Amino acid sequence: MQYWWAKGAALFGAAVLGGLVAVLVGQAFAGDSTTTVIREVQASSTEPASFPSSGGKKISDIYDSAKHGVVQVTSTSVVSNGLFGAQEQQAQGSGFVIDKDGHVVTNYHVVQGAKKVQVSFSDNEQMDATIVGTDPSTDIAVLKIQGVQARSLTPLTLGDSSAVKVGDAVVAIGNPFGLERTVTAGIVSALQRQIQAPNGFQIDEAIQTDAAINHGNSGGPLLNANGAVIGVNAQIESESGGNVGIGFAIPINTVKDVAGQLIKDGKVEHAYLGIKMVPITSDLADNFRVPVDKGVLIERVVPGSPAAKAGLRGGTTQVVLAGTTYWLGGDVITQVDGQAVETTDQLASVVIEKQPGDSLDLEVHRGQETLNVTVKLGRQPSTPVG
């Protein structure tokens, strides 16, 4: 992701994805100079007032239960500004309380480079917070509120993102453009999306939603019809940088694992295989001499990676099919830990569940040979290699 500050404008990072722009939905203000943008928004007559079809609560009830646990996060950093030297700048986003100890989850990109962090509650009380730990690979950060009384905190209920289905009703609460505790509603538009983390790695299994998400929603909760958090709002995809009904949330099961490690150790270590891969499609199998018609094709093996040390091989021949470039001739993985693999998401999901040092047992097809390869997974580097 590329980040930039624009004076009096929103802070966001952009990456071209299929002609659109994926935007990290933080908001920033440079020094004391701010610009208020007023937009006329036409209210939708079809916006649901409740979720009766899913047996859920009224949107107003979900909001009333959750609003006291949703906070506005303001981070202050020092940046160099050419001839004017170092200047303070602020970024605003959202977050939510996860326990009575005062821990708050937000996005890494909201507090990236911050020297000071404050959180504001629904009663406008503002309190200092420290950064417990951050994980750029999942765009998650955990804060600790200073001097807060446990009885005054309202932790949100954390749900199970593995139970989420396309079409499920959802509610997003956050601080778009600094408008505190704004609620929007929609549905889960798709699952198993990949979005790019701030350090260049991919975040797997992201939840796509059409609930309106804008700059400043970063780090806020995406809740299901029962009021449980199923994701952390992180990005939008847009040509203009504004909401067009395509938002992405990091799944709460990933967040729970990452937040737990950050609270315990202050850091997160991700298992690392070190391959670039694509799924075998019927067109690929029909048009080229691919050894099997289902599986994951290794296009590239990162030098020095666990995959390289285990002897896995990448492609050697470049071909173009329907406008897409592939590298053929590499190994094809058809099973991982005894389970059939047909998509890159399936393989990535298995690796995500592992820890550095764990082993991965692969069934690999190399030409006419079928091999069993054991890979000892390593630690993910700070940025992608190659």
ROVO-902359 format. One record per residue (C-alpha): residue number from 1; chain; z, y, x. Coordinates in nm, 4 decimals, m for minus. Each point is the difference from the previous one (the first is absolute). Example, Ala and Ser with C-alpha at 12.3 -4.5 7.8 and 13.67 -1.06 7.14 Angstrom:
2
+--------+------+----------+----------+----------+
| torkol | rose |        Z |        Y |        X |
+--------+------+----------+----------+----------+
|      1 |    A |   0.7800 |  m0.4500 |   1.2300 |
|      2 |    A |  m0.0660 |   0.3440 |   0.1370 |
+--------+------+----------+----------+----------+
//
This chain:
386
+--------+------+----------+----------+----------+
| torkol | rose |        Z |        Y |        X |
+--------+------+----------+----------+----------+
|      1 |    A |   0.0000 |   0.0000 |   0.0000 |
|      2 |    A |  m0.0741 |   0.3510 |   0.1134 |
|      3 |    A |   0.2673 |   0.2578 |  m0.0757 |
|      4 |    A |  m0.0193 |   0.3741 |  m0.0048 |
|      5 |    A |   0.1982 |   0.3011 |  m0.1118 |
|      6 |    A |  m0.1710 |   0.2758 |  m0.1962 |
|      7 |    A |   0.1886 |   0.3254 |  m0.0416 |
|      8 |    A |   0.1153 |   0.0406 |  m0.3580 |
|      9 |    A |  m0.1715 |  m0.3215 |  m0.1038 |
|     10 |    A |   0.0792 |  m0.3671 |  m0.0441 |
|     11 |    A |   0.0566 |  m0.2356 |   0.2925 |
|     12 |    A |  m0.2030 |  m0.3128 |  m0.0230 |
|     13 |    A |  m0.1921 |  m0.2454 |   0.2138 |
|     14 |    A |  m0.3507 |  m0.1053 |  m0.0901 |
|     15 |    A |  m0.2138 |  m0.3023 |   0.0716 |
|     16 |    A |  m0.3444 |  m0.0541 |  m0.1455 |
|     17 |    A |   0.0040 |  m0.3158 |  m0.2089 |
|     18 |    A |  m0.3245 |  m0.0806 |  m0.1745 |
|     19 |    A |  m0.0942 |   0.3656 |  m0.0334 |
|     20 |    A |   0.3429 |   0.0978 |  m0.1338 |
|     21 |    A |   0.3057 |   0.1297 |   0.1806 |
|     22 |    A |   0.3347 |  m0.1785 |   0.0251 |
|     23 |    A |   0.2685 |   0.2650 |   0.0068 |
|     24 |    A |   0.3631 |  m0.0341 |   0.1018 |
|     25 |    A |   0.1742 |   0.1815 |  m0.2787 |
|     26 |    A |   0.2523 |   0.2184 |   0.1792 |
|     27 |    A |   0.0159 |   0.3750 |  m0.0344 |
|     28 |    A |   0.0607 |   0.2603 |   0.2699 |
|     29 |    A |   0.0751 |   0.3654 |   0.0428 |
|     30 |    A |  m0.0467 |   0.1947 |   0.3248 |
|     31 |    A |   0.2930 |   0.2247 |   0.0801 |
|     32 |    A |   0.0718 |   0.2451 |  m0.2786 |
|     33 |    A |  m0.3623 |   0.0215 |  m0.1080 |
|     34 |    A |  m0.0678 |  m0.2043 |  m0.3106 |
|     35 |    A |  m0.2725 |  m0.0024 |  m0.2585 |
|     36 |    A |   0.0727 |  m0.0985 |  m0.3578 |
|     37 |    A |  m0.2946 |  m0.1698 |  m0.1635 |
|     38 |    A |   0.0013 |   0.0113 |  m0.3787 |
|     39 |    A |  m0.2257 |  m0.2498 |  m0.1691 |
|     40 |    A |  m0.0830 |  m0.0249 |  m0.3664 |
|     41 |    A |   0.0489 |  m0.3629 |  m0.0999 |
|     42 |    A |  m0.1256 |  m0.1289 |  m0.3302 |
|     43 |    A |   0.2603 |  m0.2307 |  m0.1519 |
|     44 |    A |  m0.1275 |  m0.3459 |  m0.0896 |
|     45 |    A |   0.0392 |  m0.0968 |  m0.3645 |
|     46 |    A |   0.0020 |  m0.3655 |   0.1043 |
|     47 |    A |   0.2957 |   0.0263 |   0.2389 |
|     48 |    A |   0.2479 |  m0.2647 |  m0.1221 |
|     49 |    A |   0.3426 |   0.1149 |  m0.1144 |
|     50 |    A |   0.1373 |  m0.3526 |   0.0404 |
|     51 |    A |  m0.1075 |  m0.3473 |   0.1050 |
|     52 |    A |   0.0501 |  m0.2120 |  m0.3123 |
|     53 |    A |  m0.2768 |  m0.2444 |   0.0864 |
|     54 |    A |   0.1900 |  m0.1098 |   0.3099 |
|     55 |    A |   0.3406 |   0.0068 |  m0.1663 |
|     56 |    A |   0.0921 |   0.2924 |   0.2211 |
|     57 |    A |   0.2093 |   0.3108 |  m0.0382 |
|     58 |    A |  m0.1109 |   0.3419 |  m0.1113 |
|     59 |    A |  m0.1330 |   0.2118 |   0.2830 |
|     60 |    A |   0.2688 |   0.2573 |  m0.0735 |
|     61 |    A |   0.2701 |  m0.2678 |   0.0345 |
|     62 |    A |  m0.1428 |  m0.1196 |   0.3328 |
|     63 |    A |  m0.0055 |   0.3579 |   0.1208 |
|     64 |    A |   0.3555 |   0.0732 |  m0.1161 |
|     65 |    A |   0.1285 |  m0.3120 |   0.1770 |
|     66 |    A |  m0.1844 |   0.0616 |   0.3258 |
|     67 |    A |  m0.0171 |   0.3779 |   0.0449 |
|     68 |    A |   0.3458 |   0.0324 |   0.1584 |
|     69 |    A |  m0.0980 |  m0.2535 |   0.2672 |
|     70 |    A |  m0.3282 |   0.1727 |   0.0900 |
|     71 |    A |   0.0287 |   0.2695 |   0.2662 |
|     72 |    A |  m0.2178 |   0.2649 |   0.1565 |
|     73 |    A |  m0.0287 |  m0.0452 |   0.3761 |
|     74 |    A |  m0.0545 |   0.3055 |   0.2213 |
|     75 |    A |  m0.0631 |  m0.0593 |   0.3685 |
|     76 |    A |  m0.0092 |   0.2717 |   0.2638 |
|     77 |    A |  m0.1929 |  m0.0465 |   0.3225 |
|     78 |    A |  m0.1005 |   0.2174 |   0.2947 |
|     79 |    A |  m0.3686 |   0.0263 |   0.0842 |
|     80 |    A |  m0.1958 |   0.1881 |   0.2609 |
|     81 |    A |  m0.2137 |   0.2781 |  m0.1407 |
|     82 |    A |  m0.2148 |   0.1142 |   0.2902 |
|     83 |    A |   0.0719 |   0.3544 |   0.1136 |
|     84 |    A |   0.2945 |   0.0314 |  m0.2392 |
|     85 |    A |   0.1964 |  m0.2823 |   0.1634 |
|     86 |    A |   0.2187 |  m0.2467 |  m0.1856 |
|     87 |    A |   0.0572 |   0.0572 |  m0.3708 |
|     88 |    A |   0.1962 |  m0.1801 |  m0.2684 |
|     89 |    A |  m0.1918 |  m0.1605 |  m0.2834 |
|     90 |    A |   0.1182 |  m0.1872 |  m0.3053 |
|     91 |    A |  m0.1405 |  m0.2972 |  m0.1876 |
|     92 |    A |   0.1110 |  m0.1042 |  m0.3453 |
|     93 |    A |  m0.0146 |  m0.3379 |  m0.1634 |
|     94 |    A |   0.2034 |  m0.2294 |  m0.2179 |
|     95 |    A |   0.2491 |  m0.2810 |   0.0428 |
|     96 |    A |   0.2530 |  m0.2067 |  m0.1918 |
|     97 |    A |   0.3521 |  m0.1306 |   0.0485 |
|     98 |    A |   0.0279 |  m0.3754 |   0.0595 |
|     99 |    A |   0.3766 |  m0.0525 |   0.0386 |
|    100 |    A |   0.3425 |   0.1578 |  m0.0338 |
|    101 |    A |   0.0193 |   0.0427 |   0.3785 |
|    102 |    A |  m0.2406 |   0.2928 |  m0.0274 |
|    103 |    A |  m0.3184 |  m0.1628 |   0.1268 |
|    104 |    A |  m0.3252 |   0.1520 |  m0.1218 |
|    105 |    A |  m0.3511 |  m0.1443 |   0.0309 |
|    106 |    A |  m0.2965 |   0.2289 |   0.0595 |
|    107 |    A |  m0.3304 |  m0.0091 |   0.1859 |
|    108 |    A |  m0.0161 |   0.0155 |   0.3785 |
|    109 |    A |  m0.2675 |   0.2688 |  m0.0160 |
|    110 |    A |   0.2356 |   0.2267 |  m0.1987 |
|    111 |    A |   0.2558 |   0.0106 |   0.2858 |
|    112 |    A |  m0.2296 |  m0.0633 |   0.2961 |
|    113 |    A |   0.1074 |   0.2171 |   0.2924 |
|    114 |    A |   0.2855 |   0.1591 |  m0.1980 |
|    115 |    A |   0.2926 |   0.1594 |   0.1833 |
|    116 |    A |   0.1836 |   0.0659 |  m0.3277 |
|    117 |    A |  m0.0118 |  m0.1709 |  m0.3396 |
|    118 |    A |   0.1563 |   0.1085 |  m0.3283 |
|    119 |    A |  m0.0002 |  m0.1610 |  m0.3439 |
|    120 |    A |   0.0387 |   0.1751 |  m0.3341 |
|    121 |    A |   0.1393 |  m0.1667 |  m0.3126 |
|    122 |    A |  m0.0716 |   0.0631 |  m0.3675 |
|    123 |    A |   0.2927 |   0.2458 |  m0.0184 |
|    124 |    A |  m0.1684 |   0.2015 |   0.2804 |
|    125 |    A |   0.2711 |  m0.0999 |   0.2477 |
|    126 |    A |  m0.1525 |  m0.0127 |   0.3473 |
|    127 |    A |   0.1485 |  m0.2189 |   0.2711 |
|    128 |    A |  m0.0810 |  m0.0791 |   0.3615 |
|    129 |    A |  m0.1303 |  m0.3452 |   0.0840 |
|    130 |    A |  m0.0557 |  m0.1931 |   0.3205 |
|    131 |    A |  m0.2933 |  m0.2302 |   0.0699 |
|    132 |    A |   0.1383 |  m0.3533 |   0.0255 |
|    133 |    A |  m0.3348 |  m0.1427 |   0.1074 |
|    134 |    A |  m0.3728 |   0.0149 |  m0.0592 |
|    135 |    A |  m0.2837 |  m0.2514 |  m0.0111 |
|    136 |    A |  m0.3453 |   0.1587 |   0.0455 |
|    137 |    A |  m0.1684 |  m0.3379 |  m0.0620 |
|    138 |    A |   0.1135 |   0.0013 |  m0.3635 |
|    139 |    A |   0.0454 |   0.3786 |  m0.0374 |
|    140 |    A |   0.3666 |  m0.0466 |  m0.0933 |
|    141 |    A |   0.3068 |   0.1933 |   0.1128 |
|    142 |    A |   0.3679 |  m0.0335 |  m0.0893 |
|    143 |    A |   0.2290 |   0.3037 |  m0.0092 |
|    144 |    A |   0.3799 |   0.0230 |  m0.0237 |
|    145 |    A |   0.1508 |   0.2825 |  m0.2024 |
|    146 |    A |   0.2864 |   0.1719 |   0.1763 |
|    147 |    A |   0.3310 |   0.0758 |  m0.1727 |
|    148 |    A |  m0.0961 |  m0.1320 |  m0.3426 |
|    149 |    A |   0.2522 |  m0.1682 |  m0.2291 |
|    150 |    A |  m0.1023 |  m0.3514 |  m0.1004 |
|    151 |    A |   0.0921 |   0.0589 |  m0.3639 |
|    152 |    A |  m0.2512 |   0.2831 |  m0.0232 |
|    153 |    A |  m0.2945 |  m0.2180 |   0.1052 |
|    154 |    A |  m0.2370 |  m0.1748 |  m0.2394 |
|    155 |    A |  m0.1803 |  m0.2822 |   0.1828 |
|    156 |    A |  m0.3200 |  m0.1133 |  m0.1682 |
|    157 |    A |  m0.0484 |  m0.3627 |  m0.0957 |
|    158 |    A |  m0.2463 |  m0.1733 |   0.2327 |
|    159 |    A |  m0.2424 |  m0.2384 |  m0.1700 |
|    160 |    A |  m0.2287 |  m0.2806 |   0.1181 |
|    161 |    A |  m0.3514 |   0.1103 |   0.0945 |
|    162 |    A |  m0.1217 |  m0.3611 |   0.0125 |
|    163 |    A |   0.0405 |  m0.0110 |  m0.3796 |
|    164 |    A |  m0.2197 |   0.3061 |  m0.0585 |
|    165 |    A |  m0.3253 |  m0.0580 |  m0.1894 |
|    166 |    A |  m0.3114 |   0.2102 |  m0.0475 |
|    167 |    A |   0.0388 |   0.1946 |  m0.3233 |
|    168 |    A |   0.3799 |   0.0285 |   0.0214 |
|    169 |    A |   0.1360 |   0.3352 |  m0.1135 |
|    170 |    A |   0.1522 |   0.2182 |   0.2733 |
|    171 |    A |   0.1760 |   0.3330 |   0.0441 |
|    172 |    A |  m0.0060 |   0.2204 |   0.3112 |
|    173 |    A |   0.2737 |   0.2545 |   0.0674 |
|    174 |    A |  m0.0213 |   0.2506 |   0.2828 |
|    175 |    A |  m0.0453 |   0.3598 |   0.1067 |
|    176 |    A |  m0.3741 |   0.0792 |  m0.0064 |
|    177 |    A |  m0.0687 |   0.3460 |   0.1465 |
|    178 |    A |   0.3781 |   0.0484 |   0.0151 |
|    179 |    A |   0.0407 |  m0.0345 |  m0.3782 |
|    180 |    A |   0.3245 |  m0.1924 |  m0.0044 |
|    181 |    A |   0.0320 |  m0.3376 |  m0.1738 |
|    182 |    A |  m0.3351 |  m0.0031 |  m0.1746 |
|    183 |    A |  m0.0775 |  m0.3166 |  m0.1953 |
|    184 |    A |  m0.3455 |  m0.1483 |  m0.0590 |
|    185 |    A |  m0.0970 |  m0.3297 |  m0.1600 |
|    186 |    A |  m0.2873 |  m0.2454 |   0.0184 |
|    187 |    A |  m0.0766 |  m0.3590 |   0.0837 |
|    188 |    A |  m0.0434 |  m0.2239 |   0.3010 |
|    189 |    A |  m0.3738 |   0.0295 |   0.0664 |
|    190 |    A |  m0.0301 |  m0.2647 |   0.2731 |
|    191 |    A |   0.2027 |  m0.2075 |   0.2448 |
|    192 |    A |  m0.0414 |  m0.1234 |   0.3568 |
|    193 |    A |  m0.1542 |   0.3264 |   0.1212 |
|    194 |    A |  m0.0001 |   0.0884 |   0.3696 |
|    195 |    A |   0.0895 |   0.3538 |   0.1054 |
|    196 |    A |   0.0268 |   0.1458 |   0.3471 |
|    197 |    A |   0.3419 |   0.0695 |   0.1502 |
|    198 |    A |   0.0631 |   0.3188 |   0.2023 |
|    199 |    A |  m0.0221 |  m0.1983 |   0.3263 |
|    200 |    A |  m0.3396 |  m0.1502 |  m0.0860 |
|    201 |    A |   0.1089 |  m0.3472 |  m0.1118 |
|    202 |    A |  m0.0692 |  m0.1293 |  m0.3488 |
|    203 |    A |   0.2629 |  m0.0178 |  m0.2740 |
|    204 |    A |  m0.0747 |  m0.3083 |  m0.2063 |
|    205 |    A |   0.0642 |  m0.0730 |  m0.3671 |
|    206 |    A |   0.0147 |   0.3664 |  m0.1078 |
|    207 |    A |   0.0209 |   0.0666 |  m0.3739 |
|    208 |    A |  m0.2749 |   0.2190 |  m0.1471 |
|    209 |    A |   0.0926 |   0.2137 |  m0.3001 |
|    210 |    A |  m0.1545 |   0.2674 |  m0.2196 |
|    211 |    A |   0.3351 |   0.1731 |  m0.0557 |
|    212 |    A |  m0.0584 |   0.3540 |   0.1276 |
|    213 |    A |   0.1126 |   0.0379 |   0.3628 |
|    214 |    A |  m0.0463 |   0.3190 |   0.2011 |
|    215 |    A |   0.1210 |   0.1676 |   0.3198 |
|    216 |    A |   0.3785 |  m0.0142 |   0.0027 |
|    217 |    A |   0.0209 |  m0.3362 |  m0.1820 |
|    218 |    A |   0.0219 |  m0.1790 |   0.3354 |
|    219 |    A |   0.3055 |  m0.2239 |   0.0210 |
|    220 |    A |   0.0761 |   0.0124 |  m0.3705 |
|    221 |    A |   0.0448 |  m0.3106 |  m0.2148 |
|    222 |    A |  m0.2568 |  m0.1802 |  m0.2098 |
|    223 |    A |   0.1967 |  m0.1702 |  m0.2785 |
|    224 |    A |  m0.0892 |  m0.2719 |  m0.2470 |
|    225 |    A |   0.0511 |   0.0132 |  m0.3772 |
|    226 |    A |   0.3609 |  m0.1138 |   0.0412 |
|    227 |    A |   0.0819 |   0.2767 |   0.2453 |
|    228 |    A |   0.0083 |  m0.2119 |   0.3172 |
|    229 |    A |  m0.1700 |   0.1277 |   0.3169 |
|    230 |    A |  m0.3069 |  m0.2069 |   0.0887 |
|    231 |    A |  m0.1475 |   0.2256 |   0.2662 |
|    232 |    A |   0.0234 |   0.3145 |   0.2117 |
|    233 |    A |  m0.2769 |   0.2506 |  m0.0724 |
|    234 |    A |  m0.1865 |   0.0784 |   0.3209 |
|    235 |    A |  m0.3674 |   0.0945 |  m0.0286 |
|    236 |    A |  m0.2781 |   0.1123 |  m0.2283 |
|    237 |    A |  m0.3719 |  m0.0522 |   0.0319 |
|    238 |    A |  m0.1984 |   0.3085 |  m0.0851 |
|    239 |    A |  m0.3046 |   0.2047 |   0.0924 |
|    240 |    A |   0.1831 |   0.3275 |  m0.0611 |
|    241 |    A |   0.3530 |  m0.0847 |   0.1134 |
|    242 |    A |   0.1195 |   0.0218 |  m0.3613 |
|    243 |    A |   0.0899 |  m0.2768 |  m0.2387 |
|    244 |    A |  m0.2916 |  m0.1955 |  m0.1470 |
|    245 |    A |   0.1992 |  m0.2936 |  m0.1283 |
|    246 |    A |  m0.0044 |  m0.2127 |   0.3160 |
|    247 |    A |   0.3394 |  m0.0180 |   0.1631 |
|    248 |    A |   0.1655 |  m0.2593 |   0.2213 |
|    249 |    A |   0.3579 |  m0.1171 |   0.0327 |
|    250 |    A |   0.1554 |  m0.2156 |   0.2708 |
|    251 |    A |   0.1391 |  m0.3133 |  m0.1736 |
|    252 |    A |   0.3785 |  m0.0008 |  m0.0375 |
|    253 |    A |   0.0357 |  m0.3505 |   0.1449 |
|    254 |    A |  m0.1427 |   0.1341 |   0.3258 |
|    255 |    A |   0.2250 |   0.3055 |  m0.0262 |
|    256 |    A |   0.3146 |  m0.2090 |  m0.0570 |
|    257 |    A |  m0.0679 |  m0.2047 |   0.3118 |
|    258 |    A |  m0.0817 |   0.3036 |   0.2139 |
|    259 |    A |   0.2907 |   0.2101 |  m0.1301 |
|    260 |    A |   0.2415 |  m0.2867 |   0.0627 |
|    261 |    A |  m0.1117 |  m0.0288 |   0.3614 |
|    262 |    A |   0.0133 |   0.3770 |   0.0521 |
|    263 |    A |   0.3541 |   0.0218 |  m0.1367 |
|    264 |    A |   0.1119 |  m0.2960 |   0.2102 |
|    265 |    A |  m0.1846 |   0.0642 |   0.3272 |
|    266 |    A |  m0.1599 |   0.3443 |  m0.0271 |
|    267 |    A |  m0.3428 |  m0.1505 |   0.0636 |
|    268 |    A |  m0.2458 |  m0.2570 |  m0.1307 |
|    269 |    A |  m0.1934 |  m0.2583 |   0.1970 |
|    270 |    A |  m0.3180 |  m0.1372 |  m0.1553 |
|    271 |    A |  m0.1605 |  m0.3301 |   0.0922 |
|    272 |    A |  m0.3415 |   0.0362 |   0.1629 |
|    273 |    A |  m0.2965 |  m0.2391 |   0.0198 |
|    274 |    A |  m0.2686 |   0.2237 |   0.1513 |
|    275 |    A |  m0.3300 |  m0.0736 |  m0.1734 |
|    276 |    A |  m0.2617 |   0.1868 |  m0.1987 |
|    277 |    A |  m0.1109 |  m0.2183 |  m0.2895 |
|    278 |    A |  m0.2228 |  m0.0117 |  m0.3071 |
|    279 |    A |  m0.0153 |  m0.2525 |  m0.2849 |
|    280 |    A |  m0.2862 |  m0.2495 |  m0.0181 |
|    281 |    A |  m0.2180 |   0.0942 |  m0.2963 |
|    282 |    A |  m0.2601 |  m0.2157 |  m0.1716 |
|    283 |    A |  m0.2736 |   0.2354 |   0.1260 |
|    284 |    A |   0.1281 |  m0.0314 |   0.3556 |
|    285 |    A |   0.0168 |  m0.3786 |  m0.0234 |
|    286 |    A |  m0.3442 |  m0.0277 |  m0.1619 |
|    287 |    A |  m0.1840 |   0.2301 |   0.2406 |
|    288 |    A |   0.1557 |  m0.0962 |   0.3328 |
|    289 |    A |   0.1217 |  m0.3141 |   0.1695 |
|    290 |    A |   0.3679 |   0.0363 |  m0.0802 |
|    291 |    A |   0.1869 |  m0.3300 |   0.0486 |
|    292 |    A |   0.1787 |   0.0176 |  m0.3403 |
|    293 |    A |  m0.0590 |   0.1883 |  m0.3238 |
|    294 |    A |   0.3619 |   0.1110 |  m0.0517 |
|    295 |    A |   0.2503 |   0.1458 |   0.2403 |
|    296 |    A |   0.0605 |   0.2998 |   0.2262 |
|    297 |    A |  m0.2448 |   0.0787 |   0.2791 |
|    298 |    A |   0.1440 |   0.1408 |   0.3244 |
|    299 |    A |  m0.2307 |   0.2816 |   0.1087 |
|    300 |    A |   0.2110 |   0.1214 |   0.2919 |
|    301 |    A |   0.3030 |  m0.1153 |   0.1947 |
|    302 |    A |   0.2096 |   0.2754 |   0.1602 |
|    303 |    A |   0.0275 |  m0.0653 |   0.3761 |
|    304 |    A |   0.3486 |  m0.1066 |   0.1035 |
|    305 |    A |   0.1087 |  m0.0535 |  m0.3614 |
|    306 |    A |   0.1747 |  m0.3141 |  m0.1305 |
|    307 |    A |  m0.3344 |  m0.1118 |  m0.1458 |
|    308 |    A |  m0.1658 |   0.0357 |   0.3395 |
|    309 |    A |   0.2802 |  m0.1894 |   0.1740 |
|    310 |    A |  m0.0405 |  m0.2837 |  m0.2532 |
|    311 |    A |  m0.3716 |  m0.0254 |   0.0829 |
|    312 |    A |  m0.1458 |   0.1328 |  m0.3249 |
|    313 |    A |  m0.3551 |   0.1328 |   0.0319 |
|    314 |    A |  m0.1760 |   0.2968 |  m0.1548 |
|    315 |    A |  m0.3643 |   0.0525 |  m0.0928 |
|    316 |    A |  m0.2829 |   0.0309 |   0.2509 |
|    317 |    A |  m0.3048 |   0.0757 |  m0.2165 |
|    318 |    A |  m0.0461 |   0.3143 |  m0.2070 |
|    319 |    A |  m0.1819 |  m0.0312 |  m0.3333 |
|    320 |    A |  m0.0543 |   0.2300 |  m0.2966 |
|    321 |    A |   0.0179 |  m0.1279 |  m0.3560 |
|    322 |    A |  m0.0444 |   0.2295 |  m0.3018 |
|    323 |    A |   0.0746 |   0.3010 |   0.2196 |
|    324 |    A |   0.3210 |  m0.1464 |   0.1434 |
|    325 |    A |   0.0347 |  m0.0921 |   0.3674 |
|    326 |    A |   0.1669 |  m0.3292 |   0.0936 |
|    327 |    A |   0.0787 |  m0.1681 |   0.3296 |
|    328 |    A |  m0.0765 |  m0.3708 |  m0.0298 |
|    329 |    A |   0.0744 |  m0.2931 |   0.2263 |
|    330 |    A |   0.3778 |   0.0352 |  m0.0053 |
|    331 |    A |   0.2604 |  m0.2419 |  m0.1273 |
|    332 |    A |   0.0500 |  m0.0432 |  m0.3743 |
|    333 |    A |   0.3575 |  m0.0445 |  m0.1257 |
|    334 |    A |   0.0243 |  m0.2196 |  m0.3102 |
|    335 |    A |   0.3721 |  m0.0802 |  m0.0111 |
|    336 |    A |   0.3201 |   0.1733 |   0.1055 |
|    337 |    A |   0.3265 |  m0.1937 |   0.0076 |
|    338 |    A |  m0.1650 |  m0.2713 |  m0.2075 |
|    339 |    A |  m0.1248 |   0.2325 |  m0.2755 |
|    340 |    A |  m0.3667 |   0.0696 |  m0.0679 |
|    341 |    A |  m0.1169 |   0.3490 |   0.0974 |
|    342 |    A |  m0.3040 |   0.1660 |  m0.1571 |
|    343 |    A |   0.0787 |   0.3721 |   0.0334 |
|    344 |    A |   0.1265 |   0.2316 |   0.2700 |
|    345 |    A |   0.2825 |   0.1064 |  m0.2340 |
|    346 |    A |   0.1279 |  m0.3574 |  m0.0149 |
|    347 |    A |   0.0162 |  m0.0280 |   0.3774 |
|    348 |    A |   0.1504 |   0.3474 |   0.0380 |
|    349 |    A |   0.2687 |  m0.0826 |  m0.2578 |
|    350 |    A |   0.1101 |  m0.3035 |   0.2006 |
|    351 |    A |   0.0209 |   0.2041 |   0.3210 |
|    352 |    A |   0.2013 |   0.2729 |  m0.1772 |
|    353 |    A |   0.2641 |  m0.2563 |  m0.0957 |
|    354 |    A |   0.0419 |  m0.1084 |   0.3625 |
|    355 |    A |   0.2055 |   0.1489 |   0.2810 |
|    356 |    A |  m0.1087 |   0.0554 |   0.3619 |
|    357 |    A |   0.0408 |  m0.3313 |   0.1813 |
|    358 |    A |  m0.0699 |  m0.2106 |  m0.3088 |
|    359 |    A |  m0.2838 |  m0.2527 |   0.0100 |
|    360 |    A |  m0.3105 |  m0.0100 |  m0.2168 |
|    361 |    A |  m0.1830 |  m0.3312 |  m0.0455 |
|    362 |    A |  m0.3715 |   0.0481 |  m0.0604 |
|    363 |    A |  m0.2842 |  m0.2322 |  m0.0937 |
|    364 |    A |  m0.3033 |   0.1400 |   0.1796 |
|    365 |    A |  m0.3694 |  m0.0888 |  m0.0203 |
|    366 |    A |  m0.1971 |   0.0616 |   0.3179 |
|    367 |    A |  m0.3590 |  m0.1098 |  m0.0419 |
|    368 |    A |   0.0193 |  m0.3617 |  m0.1117 |
|    369 |    A |   0.3550 |  m0.0461 |   0.1295 |
|    370 |    A |   0.3202 |   0.0253 |  m0.2006 |
|    371 |    A |   0.2975 |   0.1081 |   0.2096 |
|    372 |    A |   0.3714 |   0.0425 |  m0.0604 |
|    373 |    A |   0.1250 |   0.3092 |   0.1809 |
|    374 |    A |   0.3599 |   0.1218 |   0.0234 |
|    375 |    A |   0.0466 |   0.3708 |   0.0678 |
|    376 |    A |   0.3286 |   0.1516 |   0.1106 |
|    377 |    A |   0.0024 |   0.3399 |  m0.1676 |
|    378 |    A |   0.0807 |   0.3112 |   0.2005 |
|    379 |    A |   0.1318 |   0.3478 |  m0.0778 |
|    380 |    A |  m0.2356 |   0.2444 |  m0.1617 |
|    381 |    A |  m0.0911 |   0.2841 |   0.2408 |
|    382 |    A |   0.0709 |   0.3595 |  m0.0984 |
|    383 |    A |  m0.3697 |   0.0653 |  m0.0678 |
|    384 |    A |  m0.3006 |  m0.2273 |  m0.0535 |
|    385 |    A |  m0.1597 |  m0.1273 |   0.3220 |
|    386 |    A |  m0.3748 |   0.0312 |   0.0444 |
+--------+------+----------+----------+----------+
//
